[in-house]
């Protein structure tokens, strides 16, 4: 059910983005909105990670926090984030000064005032989701996320005539309010135990510490936007749309199952090097085998849909497919990272790598600037892969599994070659033809998908059986959860 909820949220986000672009186009002002939305996504991912990493705080024979204290810590974290964003909306929007026009920065600043309470509600909802999970109400929690995604779409349609470019921000706020309300209605009340205020500050620090690594890597997205120079009007909006869709692929294929692997690897003393290696290789193989052809489909179907939906039917969205393809190195590096993170968390070695966080941001900034100087915006996007790839190598060193890096890289490149063999031709033809309409995209997507299935089943039957077996296992685990 967790995967279904993530899929529903991803679908709603994609539809919402397409509705937004179809109504308001891709302009300097929508660039500002997408820049502020990148800040919101950081907190949304923090909330997503808390739903897993915070569970050990209130479970076990001697939990570190009782339920009232945990919710107080969640409320304190929520209020702190809201205050920081509200007070810092101006300085935060100025971080994008080189990428946005003054009008775009004003849109970003105004949107942050709306996104701020949405961020706070997402954190509160994550706390309620943790309590629901502990009480065995995973299905109810998933349903609340699905309902909130639908509510956000309805809010978008109702608010669009009045809120203009800020419609997306208000729709996100409405969806967050629906989510928090729905989840708190499912929390057992009153909460058992007495409030221990003295434990709240330490609990807040612990919550942030357990999520700092994945959140840092999503921070590469707004940092990338901040490093943009001389972008065409609407180009940041098109890139943001491409990133939003591609970034959901690791969540659908790696993150939810990876967190289950954390539990397995932490539960006993049999997490041997061989078992960790098997889990890591299984993860990268199955995730890459699904995510890479999915990226091809996103490129082939997203671009004609975007161009058709733009108000002036202009060519402003014609760079969408190129951005999706340029994000493939980042996608592969992220899938590799998520294949390794469960073993890192299971061995409790993530604490020893938190010092890497500022290094990651510096490496990304330096490599991004170098990529920008070499190839402009496109080079900057390709450079997004460098920091997660370097972190993955360092994590394998800490796990004493550096030799595994070569085999995992071969697995990832093999999956890329198979997807490229199937989708490369249709993509090349699609990119070269003058009429890149939806019919051409659908035809190319159908050909690519058919070729991919043929390659898997006829040329790599073991890969196909392994993928099918992995999918059945994931469905069984999600159903059991």
Number of C-alpha atoms within 10 A of each C-alpha: 19 21 19 16 20 20 17 20 20 21 16 19 22 18 13 22 20 19 20 23 25 19 17 19 26 22 19 23 24 27 31 29 28 28 30 27 20 21 23 22 19 21 23 21 18 23 27 21 22 21 20 20 20 23 17 13 18 18 15 9 6 9 12 15 20 19 22 17 22 26 21 21 25 25 20 19 22 25 18 13 18 21 15 12 23 19 14 15 20 17 12 19 24 18 17 25 17 16 24 29 16 16 14 24 27 19 24 30 25 20 26 30 19 20 29 26 22 27 28 29 27 26 29 28 30 27 29 27 32 27 28 21 20 14 12 12 16 21 17 17 28 21 19 24 26 20 18 26 28 19 20 26 21 15 19 24 15 13 16 19 11 9 14 12 24 23 24 30 25 21 27 27 23 21 27 28 22 21 29 24 17 21 26 19 12 17 19 12 8 8 14 10 11 10 17 15 12 9 16 21 13 10 22 18 12 15 20 17 14 20 21 17 21 19 21 19 20 19 18 23 21 21 20 21 25 19 18 22 18 11 16 13 17 21 23 25 26 27 24 24 23 26 19 17 19 25 18 21 23 21 19 20 23 23 22 19 20 21 20 17 22 20 15 15 23 17 11 9 8 12 16 10 13 11 12 23 21 12 18 24 21 17 24 26 24 24 27 26 24 19 25 25 22 17 25 26 22 20 25 30 22 25 24 22 17 27 24 18 20 21 14 13 13 14 11 20 26 18 17 26 26 15 23 27 20 20 24 20 19 22 26 25 23 27 29 30 25 27 28 27 25 26 30 22 19 20 18 13 15 21 14 11 14 16 11 14 17 11 13 20 17 13 18 23 21 13 20 28 21 15 19 21 13 12 13 17 26 17 18 26 27 21 25 28 23 17 23 26 19 14 23 22 20 16 22 19 14 16 17 11 16 15 11 17 19 11 13 21 16 13 20 23 16 15 24 20 14 21 27 19 15 24 26 15 14 23 22 11 13 20 18 9 10 8 12 20 18 18 12 18 25 15 15 23 25 16 16 25 20 13 18 20 16 15 18 19 14 11 12 13 13 12 17 19 13 14 19 13 13 17 15 12 12 17 16 12 14 18 13 10 14
